Amino acid sequence: MSADTPLMKEPDATAGPVTARGELIRLEDVTKRFGTNTVLDRLNFSVDAGRHVTLIGPSGSGKTTILRLLMTLAEPDEGTITVDGERLFPAPQKQVREVRKKIGMVFQQFNLFPNMTVLRNLTEAPVQVLGMSKDEAEARARELLDLVGLADKCDARPTMLSGGQQQRVAIARALAMRPRVLLLDEVTSALDPELVAGVLDLLRDIARSTDITMLCVTHEMGFARDISDQVLMFDSGRVIEAGPPEQIFGDPEQDRTREFLSAVL
């Protein structure tokens, strides 16, 4: 199952280096089990560069597990995962580490380093992992903090920030690594309701103004409708329906999709 032809966008400084268009992520016959529970069942799908793909479906259907596999926080029991033409699994650890550099993730919990300033939260990985100079990393970090509306918080500690501000820092930190792919895992689920709209608006702006590929897990159906080029409906570890948002949300083919959407919309 492949994404449709990519939408063309102007590249932006927040994204990683732009290469030829085409398939960026591929999962082939991926199976993941936790004990006797099969979370992903011979899963196949692909995502083209520059596309925004949203995974929807009930809790426990395998959506977040896919993101964890791509982040190498877990390994598949069977199947292969390829990113930007290079094997992520199975592959030697050195190759896994190199491919992993192309992927950024924003988690449900912000996972910021509490003992570091906001600025250092953004510069630590580019310096230590990418070998970027401290001056270059700081210049990029300040640019990204300006992008997310937190230019005045460089010297603050994460505990001094609201939840919405912490999540904005987490988004900027992910972008600081210049990833080809940005993974978003229920990024508003830990926020108070009044903070959700601001974070979603920021992600909409990033989706519209950059060339970065996004793979998003969310229960915010309005957000999914707005940013997605393609929506995948998951159930029991499989994709049961895929299509553009106007089809999935407006005229789904599968009874299970209609049942799920009627419960969450």
RADA-V127262 format. One record per residue. N is the residue number from 1. PHI is phi in whole degrees, 0 to 359 (* if undefined). Layout:
BEGIN
N;PHI  N;PHI
END
This chain:
BEGIN
1;*  2;236  3;292  4;286  5;301  6;296  7;286  8;268  9;225  10;288  11;295  12;221  13;295  14;284  15;270  16;285  17;299  18;273  19;244  20;301  21;293  22;143  23;294  24;249  25;234  26;220  27;247  28;236  29;51  30;280  31;238  32;225  33;240  34;240  35;65  36;269  37;267  38;273  39;274  40;238  41;237  42;50  43;281  44;228  45;194  46;221  47;229  48;275  49;300  50;83  51;270  52;242  53;243  54;248  55;258  56;237  57;145  58;293  59;301  60;86  61;273  62;107  63;297  64;293  65;301  66;300  67;296  68;295  69;295  70;294  71;275  72;61  73;277  74;209  75;239  76;290  77;281  78;213  79;95  80;231  81;232  82;236  83;231  84;56  85;81  86;244  87;289  88;265  89;218  90;284  91;197  92;299  93;302  94;299  95;292  96;302  97;297  98;290  99;293  100;301  101;297  102;275  103;237  104;242  105;219  106;246  107;266  108;300  109;270  110;287  111;57  112;280  113;278  114;292  115;273  116;247  117;292  118;303  119;300  120;290  121;304  122;274  123;264  124;301  125;290  126;304  127;286  128;282  129;262  130;269  131;75  132;288  133;292  134;299  135;295  136;295  137;295  138;291  139;297  140;293  141;299  142;295  143;298  144;289  145;295  146;294  147;301  148;268  149;80  150;231  151;299  152;270  153;250  154;306  155;264  156;283  157;268  158;306  159;292  160;272  161;256  162;288  163;300  164;296  165;292  166;298  167;291  168;295  169;297  170;298  171;294  172;298  173;298  174;297  175;289  176;298  177;276  178;50  179;287  180;283  181;234  182;244  183;261  184;236  185;249  186;46  187;291  188;252  189;292  190;265  191;263  192;296  193;307  194;287  195;264  196;296  197;301  198;296  199;292  200;295  201;297  202;299  203;294  204;299  205;298  206;296  207;298  208;279  209;253  210;235  211;259  212;286  213;278  214;238  215;235  216;236  217;252  218;204  219;256  220;273  221;292  222;296  223;297  224;300  225;296  226;289  227;262  228;276  229;272  230;213  231;240  232;248  233;265  234;255  235;204  236;54  237;78  238;227  239;277  240;259  241;198  242;217  243;174  244;294  245;301  246;296  247;283  248;297  249;273  250;264  251;208  252;295  253;272  254;267  255;301  256;296  257;295  258;297  259;297  260;296  261;294  262;295  263;276  264;250  265;269
END
